[in-house]
Amino acid sequence: MCCAMPVPLVDVTDNPMDLYESTANCYFGAQYSSNRLFGSGQYEEALSQYVLALHLAPDMPLSVELRSICHANSAICFSKLGKYEDAIKECTKALELNPSYMKALLRRAEAHEKLEHLMRLLRYEKILELDPSNDQAKKTIHRWGRC
């Protein structure tokens, strides 16, 4: 298994949980690497690591939050690259896993705003419904004359 950080090899034939643990270690290695790349402005490279992390994240109930975060992080990479339609798709995947994930809601609304989609304000209004103190949503709604 290819990982962003070294992971001890285990014989997974003895215990299926060893495979889960090994896969989880690889996931966190890829996630760590992608976060570092994003922080240094290497968005394409970070995106490829988030995709790797998604492939490594076990498809189990315990990893729903991890997969949601990876989709939201992929979305911000797409946004930084000016690929707003792809950002919207990734945020939607994140929200399918976690419908109240605020970062995914905000990132999707921002991408809609960049594309000047007419429904963008409704997305910000949904954010305010979940978090009435969200300054970013308030400012955007005010900017578009819906206060």
Secondary structure, DSSP 8 states (H G I E B T S, - for coil): ---SS------TTS-HHHHHHHHHHHHHHHHHHHHHHHHTT-HHHHHHHHHHHHHHS-SSGGGHHHHHHHHHHHHHHHHHTT-HHHHHHHHHHHHHH-TT-HHHHHHHHHHHHHTT-TTHHHHHHHHHHH-TT-HHHHHHHHHTT--
